């Protein structure tokens, strides 16, 4: 049986190896942020990045590292698959 850490590792490797055709991550991040009523600056502060980085992620103009994928999933209490593989929110 695959545990949560292994599942995250598998999905993050797949995400990093392929170019996702649709910008699900960008759309989902923005929807998650807005559902919490957060500005880009507020989410940036929570994650320890600049607001410009949040803006670039939401516009699908900057790649995200596995570290920040994991941090965002933990922060919003969601699975990585929900964040990057489909338009969930």
PEJO-V586418 format. One record per backbone hydrogen bond with DSSP energy under -1.0 kcal/mol. CO is the residue of the C=O (numbers start at 0). NH is the residue of the N-H. If there is no record, write none. Layout:
((CO NH) (CO NH))
This chain:
((2 6) (3 7) (4 8) (5 9) (6 10) (7 11) (8 12) (9 13) (10 14) (11 15) (12 16) (13 17) (21 23) (22 26) (23 27) (24 28) (25 29) (26 30) (27 31) (28 32) (29 33) (30 34) (31 35) (32 37) (33 36) (38 42) (39 43) (40 44) (41 45) (42 46) (43 47) (43 48) (49 53) (50 54) (51 55) (52 56) (53 57) (54 58) (55 60) (56 59) (64 68) (65 69) (66 70) (67 71) (68 72) (69 73) (70 74) (71 75) (72 77) (78 82) (79 83) (80 84) (85 87))
